[in-house]
Amino acid sequence: MTKNILILGAGFGGLELSSRLSAEVADEVRVTLIDKNEAFKFGFSKFDLMFGRASMSDISLYYRDIVKPGVEFRQETVLSIDPSTKRVTTDARTYEPDILVVALGADYDFHSTPGFADGGHEFYSFDGALALNEVLNEFKSGSIVIGILGQPYKCPPAPCEAAMLLHEWLTERGIRPDASISLVSQWAIPVPPSPDGSKAILGRFDELGITYMPNTVITSIDPERKIALTDEGGEIPFDLFLGIPVHRVPAVVEASGLAEGGWIPVDDRNLSTRFPDVYAVGDVTSAPAPKAGVFAESEARAVAEYLIAEIRGAGSPIPFQGAGVCYVEFGDNLIGKVNANFLPGQSPTAPFDDASLELAAEKGEFATERKRRWFTAP
Ligand SMILES: Cc1cc2nc3c(=O)[nH]c(=O)nc-3n(C[C@H](O)[C@H](O)[C@H](O)COP(=O)(O)OP(=O)(O)OC[C@H]3O[C@@H](n4cnc5c(N)ncnc54)[C@H](O)[C@@H]3O)c2cc1C
């Protein structure tokens, strides 16, 4: 009997899951993939918008181009989810699938840091990154502070990448001597699971004159005085504040009762939730891995393995492997690579490959390969 599988969210997790199901069991499933947007965009494309290297349409991979047997994409907004009945209401209709997968990612709470919405800018949303480009084009001199406002946040090295790319951007414009760049973090080192990667980043910061302020918690922004205030009463003056906003589950997930302690708890092996036939993958979960696309897709592969074995009534599904590579932009087209392993039940490891031009080509291939895997006919 054909299984109706409803996937909410067509990001890294939703796209990986739908393409795996299509590749393996297209004739035995009817997969409906829902997203409120018309196109997927890689998280790292936000830097292209921020630094004016590309437009919104340049970085968009349109869902209408998906050609995957057994998969139908629908552009709809999810309005409510009832995990006990698996009933989902969108702005277009109601669904009652056999299997429900929630892959709705993480949202931002701009108001939980007082003063941030008025006194800061951000590059963590696509609109924010685009708006920031205009602000940067007006910037002539002064102190730029990048502040991480909460944990967990997507792609732990991204704030460091922003600092190093900012250095490059200001240098190209001839105004680097007139500006300072600081990164304020709650962590002692930039990427705690990767001491090697952190050492390389801090070495590059020294080379580029970027200040790293460790173990510092920003609690609010004073837009009038242009000061970030810390939990210990410290004051960090800025001319331009770029904040990594506090993350949270989307409101529709919050209202569904699926989340506990902020995120959706899941079984480490197959990403099932406590509700029968309801799974969750990616940033929306509290799975033991960083919030990054590579882990969202690795979790989606584990769900696919379980569903494929269930549908075929055979096979031993491989559980969530917790492995993923993360490319880190060092500026000047140099890219480093963190080889992270968050295998459940073991201490995380994340050895680092030094930044090189060769890795820039590899990162390009990472995007091309996913575009092919997620969008084109088998
Ligand atoms: C600056 C920056 C750089 C990054 N660089 C990297 C990197 O180099 N490598 C990496 O692996 N990760 C990177 N990331 C992180 C990565 O983008 C995310 O972790 C990843 O997208 C998470 O995948 P996901 O499937 O869980 O959620 P998402 O990809 O966020 O997908 C969730 C989808 O749900 C949809 N949605 C949400 N609510 C609704 C609703 N109510 N109705 C319908 N649809 C809805 C959204 O439109 C979205 O398409 C970066 C992030 C940032 C901010």
The ligand as an SDF file (V2000), in Angstrom:
LIG
                    3D

 53 58  0  0  0  0  0  0  0  0999 V2000
   25.5780   32.7450    7.7650 C   0  0  0  0  0  0  0  0  0  0  0  0
   25.3210   31.2610    7.7630 C   0  0  0  0  0  0  0  0  0  0  0  0
   26.2310   30.3910    7.1600 C   0  0  0  0  0  0  0  0  0  0  0  0
   26.0030   29.0210    7.1650 C   0  0  0  0  0  0  0  0  0  0  0  0
   26.9280   28.1930    6.5770 N   0  0  0  0  0  0  0  0  0  0  0  0
   26.7280   26.8550    6.6190 C   0  0  0  0  0  0  0  0  0  0  0  0
   27.6910   25.9780    6.0340 C   0  0  0  0  0  0  0  0  0  0  0  0
   28.7240   26.4150    5.4720 O   0  0  0  0  0  0  0  0  0  0  0  0
   27.4550   24.6380    6.1210 N   0  0  0  0  0  0  0  0  0  0  0  0
   26.3550   24.1290    6.7320 C   0  0  0  0  0  0  0  0  0  0  0  0
   26.1840   22.9050    6.7710 O   0  0  0  0  0  0  0  0  0  0  0  0
   25.4320   24.9330    7.3120 N   0  0  0  0  0  0  0  0  0  0  0  0
   25.6000   26.2770    7.2600 C   0  0  0  0  0  0  0  0  0  0  0  0
   24.6650   27.1120    7.8360 N   0  0  0  0  0  0  0  0  0  0  0  0
   23.5360   26.5250    8.6010 C   0  0  0  0  0  0  0  0  0  0  0  0
   22.4480   25.9760    7.7010 C   0  0  0  0  0  0  0  0  0  0  0  0
   21.9670   26.9680    6.8120 O   0  0  0  0  0  0  0  0  0  0  0  0
   21.2730   25.4610    8.5470 C   0  0  0  0  0  0  0  0  0  0  0  0
   21.7590   24.8010    9.6840 O   0  0  0  0  0  0  0  0  0  0  0  0
   20.4390   24.5020    7.7220 C   0  0  0  0  0  0  0  0  0  0  0  0
   19.7820   25.2180    6.7100 O   0  0  0  0  0  0  0  0  0  0  0  0
   19.4240   23.7390    8.5790 C   0  0  0  0  0  0  0  0  0  0  0  0
   18.6810   22.8660    7.7780 O   0  0  0  0  0  0  0  0  0  0  0  0
   17.1680   22.5230    8.1770 P   0  0  0  0  0  0  0  0  0  0  0  0
   16.6650   21.6190    7.1090 O   0  0  0  0  0  0  0  0  0  0  0  0
   17.0790   22.0700    9.5780 O   0  0  0  0  0  0  0  0  0  0  0  0
   16.4050   23.9100    8.1490 O   0  0  0  0  0  0  0  0  0  0  0  0
   16.3140   24.9860    6.9870 P   0  0  0  0  0  0  0  0  0  0  0  0
   17.3090   24.7380    5.9280 O   0  0  0  0  0  0  0  0  0  0  0  0
   16.3070   26.3080    7.6710 O   0  0  0  0  0  0  0  0  0  0  0  0
   14.8780   24.6930    6.3460 O   0  0  0  0  0  0  0  0  0  0  0  0
   13.6830   24.9310    7.0260 C   0  0  0  0  0  0  0  0  0  0  0  0
   12.6300   25.2760    5.9890 C   0  0  0  0  0  0  0  0  0  0  0  0
   11.3510   25.3560    6.6390 O   0  0  0  0  0  0  0  0  0  0  0  0
   10.6130   26.3790    6.0210 C   0  0  0  0  0  0  0  0  0  0  0  0
    9.5670   26.8430    6.9490 N   0  0  0  0  0  0  0  0  0  0  0  0
    9.7320   27.3460    8.1970 C   0  0  0  0  0  0  0  0  0  0  0  0
    8.5340   27.6130    8.7490 N   0  0  0  0  0  0  0  0  0  0  0  0
    7.5820   27.2650    7.8280 C   0  0  0  0  0  0  0  0  0  0  0  0
    6.1610   27.2550    7.8200 C   0  0  0  0  0  0  0  0  0  0  0  0
    5.4400   27.7030    8.8680 N   0  0  0  0  0  0  0  0  0  0  0  0
    5.5160   26.8150    6.7200 N   0  0  0  0  0  0  0  0  0  0  0  0
    6.2240   26.3430    5.6380 C   0  0  0  0  0  0  0  0  0  0  0  0
    7.5740   26.3200    5.6000 N   0  0  0  0  0  0  0  0  0  0  0  0
    8.2460   26.7650    6.6750 C   0  0  0  0  0  0  0  0  0  0  0  0
   11.6410   27.4490    5.7050 C   0  0  0  0  0  0  0  0  0  0  0  0
   11.1960   28.2790    4.6530 O   0  0  0  0  0  0  0  0  0  0  0  0
   12.8770   26.6220    5.3280 C   0  0  0  0  0  0  0  0  0  0  0  0
   12.9960   26.4520    3.9300 O   0  0  0  0  0  0  0  0  0  0  0  0
   24.8480   28.4950    7.8080 C   0  0  0  0  0  0  0  0  0  0  0  0
   23.9260   29.3600    8.3880 C   0  0  0  0  0  0  0  0  0  0  0  0
   24.1500   30.7270    8.3750 C   0  0  0  0  0  0  0  0  0  0  0  0
   23.1350   31.6310    9.0150 C   0  0  0  0  0  0  0  0  0  0  0  0
  1  2  1  0
  2  3  1  0
  2 52  2  0
  3  4  2  0
  4  5  1  0
  4 50  1  0
  5  6  2  0
  6  7  1  0
  6 13  1  0
  7  8  2  0
  7  9  1  0
  9 10  1  0
 10 11  2  0
 10 12  1  0
 12 13  2  0
 13 14  1  0
 14 15  1  0
 14 50  1  0
 15 16  1  0
 16 17  1  0
 16 18  1  0
 18 19  1  0
 18 20  1  0
 20 21  1  0
 20 22  1  0
 22 23  1  0
 23 24  1  0
 24 25  2  0
 24 26  1  0
 24 27  1  0
 27 28  1  0
 28 29  2  0
 28 30  1  0
 28 31  1  0
 31 32  1  0
 32 33  1  0
 33 34  1  0
 33 48  1  0
 34 35  1  0
 35 36  1  0
 35 46  1  0
 36 37  1  0
 36 45  1  0
 37 38  2  0
 38 39  1  0
 39 40  1  0
 39 45  2  0
 40 41  1  0
 40 42  2  0
 42 43  1  0
 43 44  2  0
 44 45  1  0
 46 47  1  0
 46 48  1  0
 48 49  1  0
 50 51  2  0
 51 52  1  0
 52 53  1  0
M  END
$$$$
